[in-house]
């Protein structure tokens, strides 16, 4: 079953190229991408692994990681790159 989470993400441009993506509310959630779009897509896999690790270790998920209600409107802030 899918869940939707609202999380702040930080994209840090790396000197060698690409971006590192972290979430200030979830220490240990980290991924990367060659572009912002790729980094955002990789967050889905990183978050799934983060949730699975907590469950496997019997740890509760952080309070910030609560799925949105199915009928709640979604406010999504995202970076838009304009060439």
N, CA, C and O atoms as a GROMACS GRO file, in nm:
protein
  332
    1UNK      N    1   0.083  -0.118   0.000
    1UNK     CA    2   0.000   0.000   0.000
    1UNK      C    3   0.088   0.125   0.000
    1UNK      O    4   0.185   0.133   0.076
    2UNK      N    5   0.056   0.219  -0.084
    2UNK     CA    6   0.133   0.342  -0.096
    2UNK      C    7   0.090   0.444   0.008
    2UNK      O    8  -0.024   0.446   0.052
    3UNK      N    9   0.184   0.527   0.046
    3UNK     CA   10   0.155   0.638   0.136
    3UNK      C   11   0.223   0.762   0.081
    3UNK      O   12   0.325   0.752   0.013
    4UNK      N   13   0.166   0.877   0.110
    4UNK     CA   14   0.223   1.004   0.067
    4UNK      C   15   0.273   1.076   0.190
    4UNK      O   16   0.201   1.093   0.288
    5UNK      N   17   0.400   1.120   0.185
    5UNK     CA   18   0.462   1.191   0.295
    5UNK      C   19   0.499   1.332   0.249
    5UNK      O   20   0.540   1.352   0.135
    6UNK      N   21   0.486   1.428   0.338
    6UNK     CA   22   0.528   1.565   0.310
    6UNK      C   23   0.656   1.591   0.389
    6UNK      O   24   0.655   1.591   0.512
    7UNK      N   25   0.766   1.612   0.317
    7UNK     CA   26   0.896   1.629   0.381
    7UNK      C   27   0.974   1.743   0.316
    7UNK      O   28   0.969   1.759   0.194
    8UNK      N   29   1.044   1.821   0.396
    8UNK     CA   30   1.134   1.920   0.337
    8UNK      C   31   1.261   1.849   0.287
    8UNK      O   32   1.314   1.761   0.354
    9UNK      N   33   1.308   1.890   0.171
    9UNK     CA   34   1.430   1.831   0.115
    9UNK      C   35   1.530   1.942   0.086
    9UNK      O   36   1.493   2.052   0.044
   10UNK      N   37   1.657   1.912   0.108
   10UNK     CA   38   1.764   2.006   0.079
   10UNK      C   39   1.850   1.946  -0.032
   10UNK      O   40   1.900   1.834  -0.021
   11UNK      N   41   1.866   2.022  -0.140
   11UNK     CA   42   1.949   1.982  -0.253
   11UNK      C   43   2.077   2.064  -0.248
   11UNK      O   44   2.073   2.186  -0.264
   12UNK      N   45   2.190   1.997  -0.227
   12UNK     CA   46   2.318   2.067  -0.222
   12UNK      C   47   2.398   2.032  -0.347
   12UNK      O   48   2.431   1.916  -0.371
   13UNK      N   49   2.428   2.136  -0.426
   13UNK     CA   50   2.507   2.114  -0.547
   13UNK      C   51   2.649   2.074  -0.507
   13UNK      O   52   2.708   2.134  -0.418
   14UNK      N   53   2.702   1.973  -0.574
   14UNK     CA   54   2.834   1.923  -0.542
   14UNK      C   55   2.937   1.976  -0.642
   14UNK      O   56   2.906   1.991  -0.760
   15UNK      N   57   3.059   2.005  -0.596
   15UNK     CA   58   3.162   2.061  -0.684
   15UNK      C   59   3.192   1.972  -0.805
   15UNK      O   60   3.224   2.022  -0.913
   16UNK      N   61   3.182   1.842  -0.787
   16UNK     CA   62   3.212   1.749  -0.897
   16UNK      C   63   3.091   1.728  -0.988
   16UNK      O   64   3.099   1.656  -1.088
   17UNK      N   65   2.980   1.793  -0.953
   17UNK     CA   66   2.858   1.781  -1.033
   17UNK      C   67   2.751   1.704  -0.957
   17UNK      O   68   2.783   1.623  -0.870
   18UNK      N   69   2.629   1.728  -0.990
   18UNK     CA   70   2.519   1.658  -0.927
   18UNK      C   71   2.479   1.722  -0.795
   18UNK      O   72   2.530   1.827  -0.756
   19UNK      N   73   2.386   1.656  -0.729
   19UNK     CA   74   2.328   1.708  -0.605
   19UNK      C   75   2.320   1.598  -0.500
   19UNK      O   76   2.291   1.482  -0.531
   20UNK      N   77   2.346   1.635  -0.376
   20UNK     CA   78   2.318   1.549  -0.262
   20UNK      C   79   2.187   1.597  -0.204
   20UNK      O   80   2.164   1.717  -0.188
   21UNK      N   81   2.099   1.500  -0.170
   21UNK     CA   82   1.966   1.533  -0.119
   21UNK      C   83   1.952   1.477   0.022
   21UNK      O   84   1.974   1.358   0.045
   22UNK      N   85   1.914   1.564   0.117
   22UNK     CA   86   1.892   1.523   0.255
   22UNK      C   87   1.759   1.580   0.303
   22UNK      O   88   1.700   1.668   0.239
   23UNK      N   89   1.713   1.530   0.417
   23UNK     CA   90   1.591   1.580   0.480
   23UNK      C   91   1.626   1.618   0.624
   23UNK      O   92   1.669   1.532   0.701
   24UNK      N   93   1.610   1.745   0.661
   24UNK     CA   94   1.648   1.787   0.796
   24UNK      C   95   1.564   1.720   0.906
   24UNK      O   96   1.606   1.717   1.021
   25UNK      N   97   1.448   1.667   0.872
   25UNK     CA   98   1.363   1.602   0.972
   25UNK      C   99   1.396   1.453   0.990
   25UNK      O  100   1.352   1.391   1.087
   26UNK      N  101   1.472   1.398   0.896
   26UNK     CA  102   1.503   1.254   0.901
   26UNK      C  103   1.653   1.231   0.888
   26UNK      O  104   1.702   1.207   0.778
   27UNK      N  105   1.726   1.238   1.000
   27UNK     CA  106   1.869   1.212   0.994
   27UNK      C  107   1.894   1.073   0.934
   27UNK      O  108   1.829   0.976   0.970
   28UNK      N  109   1.987   1.066   0.844
   28UNK     CA  110   2.018   0.938   0.781
   28UNK      C  111   1.952   0.921   0.645
   28UNK      O  112   1.990   0.831   0.569
   29UNK      N  113   1.855   1.003   0.613
   29UNK     CA  114   1.795   0.997   0.480
   29UNK      C  115   1.883   1.080   0.387
   29UNK      O  116   1.890   1.202   0.399
   30UNK      N  117   1.950   1.012   0.295
   30UNK     CA  118   2.041   1.082   0.203
   30UNK      C  119   2.040   1.007   0.071
   30UNK      O  120   2.040   0.884   0.067
   31UNK      N  121   2.040   1.084  -0.036
   31UNK     CA  122   2.050   1.026  -0.169
   31UNK      C  123   2.116   1.130  -0.257
   31UNK      O  124   2.160   1.234  -0.208
   32UNK      N  125   2.123   1.103  -0.386
   32UNK     CA  126   2.188   1.196  -0.476
   32UNK      C  127   2.130   1.181  -0.615
   32UNK      O  128   2.051   1.090  -0.642
   33UNK      N  129   2.169   1.272  -0.703
   33UNK     CA  130   2.128   1.264  -0.842
   33UNK      C  131   2.213   1.358  -0.925
   33UNK      O  132   2.266   1.457  -0.874
   34UNK      N  133   2.226   1.326  -1.052
   34UNK     CA  134   2.301   1.412  -1.142
   34UNK      C  135   2.228   1.543  -1.168
   34UNK      O  136   2.290   1.646  -1.197
   35UNK      N  137   2.094   1.540  -1.156
   35UNK     CA  138   2.011   1.659  -1.173
   35UNK      C  139   1.916   1.669  -1.054
   35UNK      O  140   1.901   1.573  -0.978
   36UNK      N  141   1.852   1.783  -1.039
   36UNK     CA  142   1.752   1.797  -0.932
   36UNK      C  143   1.640   1.696  -0.953
   36UNK      O  144   1.593   1.635  -0.858
   37UNK      N  145   1.597   1.680  -1.078
   37UNK     CA  146   1.489   1.587  -1.108
   37UNK      C  147   1.527   1.444  -1.071
   37UNK      O  148   1.446   1.370  -1.014
   38UNK      N  149   1.650   1.404  -1.103
   38UNK     CA  150   1.696   1.270  -1.069
   38UNK      C  151   1.707   1.252  -0.917
   38UNK      O  152   1.670   1.148  -0.864
   39UNK      N  153   1.757   1.355  -0.849
   39UNK     CA  154   1.766   1.348  -0.702
   39UNK      C  155   1.629   1.333  -0.639
   39UNK      O  156   1.612   1.254  -0.546
   40UNK      N  157   1.531   1.408  -0.690
   40UNK     CA  158   1.395   1.398  -0.638
   40UNK      C  159   1.338   1.258  -0.661
   40UNK      O  160   1.273   1.202  -0.573
   41UNK      N  161   1.362   1.203  -0.778
   41UNK     CA  162   1.315   1.066  -0.807
   41UNK      C  163   1.381   0.965  -0.714
   41UNK      O  164   1.318   0.868  -0.673
   42UNK      N  165   1.508   0.986  -0.681
   42UNK     CA  166   1.581   0.892  -0.595
   42UNK      C  167   1.535   0.900  -0.449
   42UNK      O  168   1.558   0.806  -0.373
   43UNK      N  169   1.471   1.009  -0.411
   43UNK     CA  170   1.421   1.022  -0.273
   43UNK      C  171   1.318   0.912  -0.244
   43UNK      O  172   1.313   0.862  -0.132
   44UNK      N  173   1.238   0.875  -0.340
   44UNK     CA  174   1.137   0.771  -0.319
   44UNK      C  175   1.202   0.640  -0.272
   44UNK      O  176   1.157   0.579  -0.175
   45UNK      N  177   1.307   0.597  -0.341
   45UNK     CA  178   1.377   0.474  -0.301
   45UNK      C  179   1.446   0.491  -0.166
   45UNK      O  180   1.442   0.400  -0.083
   46UNK      N  181   1.508   0.606  -0.144
   46UNK     CA  182   1.576   0.630  -0.017
   46UNK      C  183   1.478   0.630   0.100
   46UNK      O  184   1.509   0.576   0.206
   47UNK      N  185   1.361   0.690   0.080
   47UNK     CA  186   1.261   0.693   0.186
   47UNK      C  187   1.206   0.553   0.214
   47UNK      O  188   1.186   0.516   0.329
   48UNK      N  189   1.182   0.476   0.109
   48UNK     CA  190   1.134   0.339   0.128
   48UNK      C  191   1.237   0.257   0.208
   48UNK      O  192   1.199   0.180   0.296
   49UNK      N  193   1.366   0.274   0.177
   49UNK     CA  194   1.471   0.202   0.250
   49UNK      C  195   1.478   0.251   0.395
   49UNK      O  196   1.499   0.170   0.486
   50UNK      N  197   1.462   0.379   0.418
   50UNK     CA  198   1.464   0.438   0.552
   50UNK      C  199   1.352   0.378   0.637
   50UNK      O  200   1.374   0.337   0.751
   51UNK      N  201   1.232   0.371   0.581
   51UNK     CA  202   1.116   0.316   0.653
   51UNK      C  203   1.138   0.166   0.680
   51UNK      O  204   1.111   0.119   0.791
   52UNK      N  205   1.185   0.093   0.581
   52UNK     CA  206   1.209  -0.050   0.597
   52UNK      C  207   1.313  -0.078   0.705
   52UNK      O  208   1.297  -0.170   0.785
   53UNK      N  209   1.421   0.001   0.708
   53UNK     CA  210   1.524  -0.018   0.809
   53UNK      C  211   1.468   0.003   0.949
   53UNK      O  212   1.497  -0.075   1.040
   54UNK      N  213   1.389   0.108   0.969
   54UNK     CA  214   1.330   0.132   1.100
   54UNK      C  215   1.240   0.017   1.142
   54UNK      O  216   1.243  -0.026   1.257
   55UNK      N  217   1.162  -0.033   1.050
   55UNK     CA  218   1.072  -0.146   1.081
   55UNK      C  219   1.152  -0.272   1.114
   55UNK      O  220   1.120  -0.343   1.209
   56UNK      N  221   1.256  -0.300   1.033
   56UNK     CA  222   1.339  -0.419   1.057
   56UNK      C  223   1.408  -0.414   1.193
   56UNK      O  224   1.427  -0.517   1.257
   57UNK      N  225   1.446  -0.293   1.236
   57UNK     CA  226   1.514  -0.278   1.365
   57UNK      C  227   1.416  -0.261   1.481
   57UNK      O  228   1.457  -0.250   1.597
   58UNK      N  229   1.287  -0.258   1.450
   58UNK     CA  230   1.185  -0.242   1.554
   58UNK      C  231   1.182  -0.102   1.612
   58UNK      O  232   1.134  -0.082   1.724
   59UNK      N  233   1.231  -0.004   1.537
   59UNK     CA  234   1.233   0.135   1.583
   59UNK      C  235   1.108   0.207   1.534
   59UNK      O  236   1.063   0.184   1.421
   60UNK      N  237   1.053   0.293   1.615
   60UNK     CA  238   0.938   0.371   1.566
   60UNK      C  239   0.986   0.474   1.464
   60UNK      O  240   1.100   0.522   1.469
   61UNK      N  241   0.899   0.505   1.373
   61UNK     CA  242   0.932   0.609   1.275
   61UNK      C  243   0.929   0.744   1.343
   61UNK      O  244   0.850   0.764   1.436
   62UNK      N  245   1.012   0.837   1.301
   62UNK     CA  246   1.009   0.971   1.359
   62UNK      C  247   0.869   1.033   1.344
   62UNK      O  248   0.798   1.004   1.248
   63UNK      N  249   0.833   1.116   1.439
   63UNK     CA  250   0.700   1.178   1.438
   63UNK      C  251   0.677   1.258   1.310
   63UNK      O  252   0.563   1.270   1.264
   64UNK      N  253   0.783   1.312   1.252
   64UNK     CA  254   0.770   1.390   1.129
   64UNK      C  255   0.729   1.305   1.010
   64UNK      O  256   0.683   1.357   0.908
   65UNK      N  257   0.745   1.174   1.023
   65UNK     CA  258   0.718   1.084   0.912
   65UNK      C  259   0.581   1.018   0.928
   65UNK      O  260   0.570   0.898   0.953
   66UNK      N  261   0.480   1.099   0.913
   66UNK     CA  262   0.343   1.050   0.920
   66UNK      C  263   0.278   1.069   0.784
   66UNK      O  264   0.283   1.178   0.727
   67UNK      N  265   0.217   0.963   0.732
   67UNK     CA  266   0.154   0.978   0.599
   67UNK      C  267   0.039   1.077   0.603
   67UNK      O  268  -0.031   1.091   0.703
   68UNK      N  269   0.020   1.146   0.491
   68UNK     CA  270  -0.093   1.238   0.479
   68UNK      C  271  -0.221   1.156   0.467
   68UNK      O  272  -0.220   1.045   0.414
   69UNK      N  273  -0.330   1.212   0.515
   69UNK     CA  274  -0.460   1.145   0.500
   69UNK      C  275  -0.492   1.137   0.352
   69UNK      O  276  -0.457   1.225   0.274
   70UNK      N  277  -0.560   1.030   0.313
   70UNK     CA  278  -0.590   1.006   0.173
   70UNK      C  279  -0.667   1.116   0.104
   70UNK      O  280  -0.651   1.137  -0.016
   71UNK      N  281  -0.751   1.189   0.178
   71UNK     CA  282  -0.831   1.293   0.116
   71UNK      C  283  -0.777   1.434   0.142
   71UNK      O  284  -0.841   1.532   0.106
   72UNK      N  285  -0.660   1.442   0.204
   72UNK     CA  286  -0.601   1.573   0.234
   72UNK      C  287  -0.542   1.633   0.107
   72UNK      O  288  -0.482   1.561   0.027
   73UNK      N  289  -0.558   1.764   0.087
   73UNK     CA  290  -0.492   1.826  -0.028
   73UNK      C  291  -0.342   1.823  -0.009
   73UNK      O  292  -0.292   1.824   0.104
   74UNK      N  293  -0.270   1.818  -0.118
   74UNK     CA  294  -0.124   1.810  -0.112
   74UNK      C  295  -0.066   1.943  -0.158
   74UNK      O  296  -0.096   1.991  -0.267
   75UNK      N  297   0.017   2.002  -0.075
   75UNK     CA  298   0.089   2.124  -0.109
   75UNK      C  299   0.232   2.080  -0.138
   75UNK      O  300   0.303   2.036  -0.048
   76UNK      N  301   0.271   2.092  -0.262
   76UNK     CA  302   0.404   2.050  -0.303
   76UNK      C  303   0.484   2.170  -0.349
   76UNK      O  304   0.446   2.240  -0.443
   77UNK      N  305   0.595   2.194  -0.281
   77UNK     CA  306   0.687   2.298  -0.324
   77UNK      C  307   0.802   2.228  -0.392
   77UNK      O  308   0.859   2.133  -0.337
   78UNK      N  309   0.837   2.273  -0.509
   78UNK     CA  310   0.943   2.207  -0.581
   78UNK      C  311   1.028   2.310  -0.656
   78UNK      O  312   0.985   2.423  -0.680
   79UNK      N  313   1.147   2.270  -0.690
   79UNK     CA  314   1.235   2.356  -0.767
   79UNK      C  315   1.201   2.342  -0.915
   79UNK      O  316   1.182   2.231  -0.965
   80UNK      N  317   1.194   2.453  -0.983
   80UNK     CA  318   1.169   2.454  -1.126
   80UNK      C  319   1.289   2.519  -1.192
   80UNK      O  320   1.319   2.636  -1.166
   81UNK      N  321   1.358   2.445  -1.276
   81UNK     CA  322   1.475   2.497  -1.343
   81UNK      C  323   1.434   2.555  -1.478
   81UNK      O  324   1.376   2.485  -1.561
   82UNK      N  325   1.463   2.682  -1.498
   82UNK     CA  326   1.430   2.749  -1.622
   82UNK      C  327   1.561   2.783  -1.692
   82UNK      O  328   1.640   2.863  -1.642
   83UNK      N  329   1.584   2.722  -1.809
   83UNK     CA  330   1.711   2.748  -1.879
   83UNK      C  331   1.716   2.890  -1.932
   83UNK      O  332   1.816   2.930  -1.994
   0.00000   0.00000   0.00000
